[in-house]
Amino acid sequence: MVEVVVFSFESSKSQPLPDRVERRKIEKQVAQAHHEHLIVFCDGPSSSQVWQWVDRDDGRTRFLQHQFSPTQAGQALLDKRQTP
């Protein structure tokens, strides 16, 4: 079983979520300490979220993300996490 470390990054009300380039930089820093991880970027307490992880199947690395809103069901995120 693989252990996955989860990080939560919440932006302040005056600052938007980091863009994709900034999120990749953050991911690279996290990867130095935790090979398997999930980062959840939150835009305030009840707004949108970006869930970001790395898929390392078949010897290649893919950076994946999922836009999530609290009003959505979580099934789409679960399906994306389980799809090779």
C-alpha positions as CSV (number, residue, x, y, z in Angstrom):
1,M,0.0,0.0,0.0
2,V,1.3,3.5,-0.9
3,E,1.1,6.2,1.6
4,V,-0.1,9.6,0.2
5,V,0.5,12.8,2.0
6,V,-2.2,15.4,1.6
7,F,-1.5,19.2,1.7
8,S,-4.1,22.0,1.8
9,F,-3.3,25.4,0.5
10,E,-5.9,28.1,1.3
11,S,-5.5,31.5,-0.4
12,S,-6.5,34.6,1.4
13,K,-9.6,36.6,0.3
14,S,-7.4,39.2,-1.3
15,Q,-5.3,36.8,-3.2
16,P,-6.6,34.3,-5.9
17,L,-5.5,30.7,-6.2
18,P,-2.0,30.3,-7.8
19,D,-2.1,29.8,-11.5
20,R,-1.0,26.5,-13.1
21,V,2.7,27.5,-13.4
22,E,2.8,28.5,-9.7
23,R,1.0,25.3,-8.7
24,R,3.6,23.2,-10.6
25,K,6.4,25.0,-8.7
26,I,4.7,24.3,-5.4
27,E,4.3,20.6,-6.5
28,K,8.0,20.3,-7.3
29,Q,8.9,21.6,-3.8
30,V,6.5,19.2,-2.1
31,A,7.8,16.3,-4.2
32,Q,11.3,16.7,-2.8
33,A,10.0,15.7,0.6
34,H,7.0,13.5,-0.3
35,H,7.0,11.4,-3.4
36,E,3.3,10.5,-3.3
37,H,1.2,13.5,-2.4
38,L,-2.0,15.4,-3.2
39,I,-2.3,19.1,-2.9
40,V,-5.7,20.8,-2.5
41,F,-5.7,24.5,-3.4
42,C,-8.7,26.2,-1.8
43,D,-10.1,29.6,-2.8
44,G,-11.6,30.6,0.6
45,P,-13.7,28.5,2.9
46,S,-16.6,27.7,0.6
47,S,-15.4,28.4,-3.0
48,S,-13.7,26.5,-5.7
49,Q,-10.8,24.1,-5.2
50,V,-8.1,22.6,-7.4
51,W,-6.9,19.1,-6.5
52,Q,-3.5,18.4,-7.9
53,W,-1.5,15.2,-8.0
54,V,1.1,13.3,-10.1
55,D,0.5,10.1,-11.9
56,R,3.7,8.0,-12.3
57,D,2.4,4.9,-14.1
58,D,4.2,3.2,-16.9
59,G,7.5,5.0,-16.3
60,R,6.1,8.4,-17.2
61,T,5.1,11.4,-15.0
62,R,1.8,13.3,-15.6
63,F,0.7,16.3,-13.6
64,L,-3.1,16.0,-13.1
65,Q,-5.6,18.4,-11.6
66,H,-9.3,18.5,-11.0
67,Q,-11.4,21.7,-10.5
68,F,-13.9,21.0,-7.7
69,S,-16.7,23.0,-6.3
70,P,-18.4,22.2,-3.0
71,T,-21.7,22.0,-4.9
72,Q,-20.4,19.1,-7.0
73,A,-20.7,15.4,-6.1
74,G,-17.2,13.9,-5.7
75,Q,-17.7,11.0,-8.1
76,A,-15.9,12.8,-11.0
77,L,-12.8,13.3,-8.8
78,L,-12.8,9.7,-7.7
79,D,-13.1,8.5,-11.3
80,K,-10.2,10.7,-12.4
81,R,-8.0,9.4,-9.5
82,Q,-8.7,5.8,-10.4
83,T,-8.3,6.1,-14.2
84,P,-4.8,5.0,-15.4
